[in-house]
Amino acid sequence: MKIYNSNLGAATRALRVILSLKQVSIKIIDIDMASGENRNSSFLKINPAGVLPCLELDNGKVIGEVNAIAEYLDEIYPKNLISGSTPEERAETRMRMRQCDWLVIVPLANAFRHGRGKKFFSGRINIYESLSDPSLKLAKDGMEWINTHLQENKYLCGLRISYADIVFYSMIKFLLEAIRISVKIDFPYLYNYIEKLDLHEGIGNIK
Ligand SMILES: N[C@@H](CCC(=O)N[C@@H](CS)C(=O)NCC(=O)O)C(=O)O
């Protein structure tokens, strides 16, 4: 098996954190994301989605999306589980991941890609500049919701840390810094959650 990685992105960092927490070692192939190697024809033959990370199995099958990779790794290496240990826990993890994706990560990524990040993303995706501001508003609505959830919950799934936290934390931290907004005043529980994971051994210290 091998993982296609870049040290630039947030989803790739999330996968490195997952490997470290699960104590799993898989061959890493670095792709030059800055120069757009992930979008060239030879990489598109590996992952037609053109994004990183992805996992290539020994039979040549390629799995993209860090959450799908996390679940796959839990199934083949059932130690240090990050999806949950019962059907109910796994369903809860998927639910929280999907809520974070829909409500926060996707709109925040669109705010960045079509706004401050448009220079990097032009030529990779179509750029629609008018999408940036409304996407940021939608992301803030989502952050409001997550902030309320985190007022009562230590992690996204209560007391249990899961891959949903690792992916959400990695993505939101990267995107907030890239867009240059702080959530300290408006969403204090979300801010505290990010700080907590910054300090979490095996998560915040993994580059
Ligand atoms: N939803 C995907 C996100 C993949 C993604 O957007 N990857 C970024 C790096 S974090 C990427 O490849 N960006 C470079 C590009 O789009 O050209 C996942 O969870 O794996």
The ligand as a MOL file (V3000), in Angstrom:
LIG
                    3D

  0  0  0     0  0            999 V3000
M  V30 BEGIN CTAB
M  V30 COUNTS 20 19 0 0 0
M  V30 BEGIN ATOM
M  V30 1 N -12.4070 16.1260 0.7830 0
M  V30 2 C -11.0320 15.7520 0.4610 0
M  V30 3 C -10.1960 17.0190 0.3590 0
M  V30 4 C -9.0690 16.8410 -0.5900 0
M  V30 5 C -8.3980 18.1730 -0.8760 0
M  V30 6 O -9.0630 19.1740 -1.1350 0
M  V30 7 N -7.0670 18.1490 -0.8480 0
M  V30 8 C -6.3000 19.3430 -1.0410 0
M  V30 9 C -5.1370 19.3470 -0.0690 0
M  V30 10 S -5.7110 19.4140 1.5830 0
M  V30 11 C -5.7130 19.3810 -2.4440 0
M  V30 12 O -5.4050 18.3530 -3.0130 0
M  V30 13 N -5.5050 20.6160 -2.9510 0
M  V30 14 C -4.7710 20.8620 -4.1550 0
M  V30 15 C -5.6490 21.0540 -5.3390 0
M  V30 16 O -6.8970 21.0900 -5.1790 0
M  V30 17 O -5.0780 21.1800 -6.4340 0
M  V30 18 C -10.5010 14.8350 1.5570 0
M  V30 19 O -11.0480 14.8350 2.6530 0
M  V30 20 O -9.5450 14.0820 1.3210 0
M  V30 END ATOM
M  V30 BEGIN BOND
M  V30 1 1 1 2
M  V30 2 1 2 3
M  V30 3 1 2 18
M  V30 4 1 3 4
M  V30 5 1 4 5
M  V30 6 2 5 6
M  V30 7 1 5 7
M  V30 8 1 7 8
M  V30 9 1 8 9
M  V30 10 1 8 11
M  V30 11 1 9 10
M  V30 12 2 11 12
M  V30 13 1 11 13
M  V30 14 1 13 14
M  V30 15 1 14 15
M  V30 16 2 15 16
M  V30 17 1 15 17
M  V30 18 2 18 19
M  V30 19 1 18 20
M  V30 END BOND
M  V30 END CTAB
M  END
